[in-house]
Amino acid sequence: MNGMIGYLGLIYTNYTMLLVVGSGLIAYFLDYKNMLKENAQKEAKISRFIGLTYILSGILLYILVMFLG
């Protein structure tokens, strides 16, 4: 387990975290808004869920790597 977290520490940098959280913010706000304009309610909810997942997992993985890596 420690070897895997150490390996993630080498790959998952500040830049990677910003990319993951940034794409989550785009999905959460911009894609959601565009899908509501196109009257795609179900896809808008899915986009919000995916965006929130990216945001939370990006931050949690960064915290995990910083403290345990």
URQUIPE-V109973 format. One record per residue. N is the residue number from 1. SS is DSSP state (hx for helix, st for strand, lp for the rest). OMEGA is omega in whole degrees, 0 to 359 (NA if undefined). Layout:
n=N ss=SS omega=OMEGA
n=N ss=SS omega=OMEGA
This chain:
n=1 ss=lp omega=181
n=2 ss=hx omega=178
n=3 ss=hx omega=180
n=4 ss=hx omega=179
n=5 ss=hx omega=176
n=6 ss=hx omega=177
n=7 ss=hx omega=176
n=8 ss=hx omega=178
n=9 ss=hx omega=178
n=10 ss=hx omega=185
n=11 ss=hx omega=188
n=12 ss=lp omega=182
n=13 ss=lp omega=177
n=14 ss=hx omega=181
n=15 ss=hx omega=179
n=16 ss=hx omega=179
n=17 ss=hx omega=179
n=18 ss=hx omega=177
n=19 ss=hx omega=181
n=20 ss=hx omega=181
n=21 ss=hx omega=178
n=22 ss=hx omega=178
n=23 ss=hx omega=175
n=24 ss=hx omega=177
n=25 ss=hx omega=178
n=26 ss=hx omega=179
n=27 ss=hx omega=184
n=28 ss=hx omega=185
n=29 ss=hx omega=188
n=30 ss=hx omega=180
n=31 ss=hx omega=179
n=32 ss=hx omega=181
n=33 ss=hx omega=180
n=34 ss=hx omega=180
n=35 ss=hx omega=175
n=36 ss=hx omega=177
n=37 ss=hx omega=179
n=38 ss=lp omega=179
n=39 ss=lp omega=177
n=40 ss=lp omega=186
n=41 ss=hx omega=183
n=42 ss=hx omega=179
n=43 ss=hx omega=178
n=44 ss=hx omega=178
n=45 ss=hx omega=178
n=46 ss=hx omega=179
n=47 ss=hx omega=177
n=48 ss=hx omega=179
n=49 ss=hx omega=180
n=50 ss=hx omega=178
n=51 ss=hx omega=179
n=52 ss=hx omega=178
n=53 ss=hx omega=178
n=54 ss=hx omega=182
n=55 ss=hx omega=183
n=56 ss=hx omega=181
n=57 ss=hx omega=177
n=58 ss=hx omega=180
n=59 ss=hx omega=181
n=60 ss=hx omega=178
n=61 ss=hx omega=177
n=62 ss=hx omega=179
n=63 ss=hx omega=179
n=64 ss=hx omega=181
n=65 ss=hx omega=182
n=66 ss=hx omega=183
n=67 ss=hx omega=184
n=68 ss=hx omega=183
n=69 ss=lp omega=NA
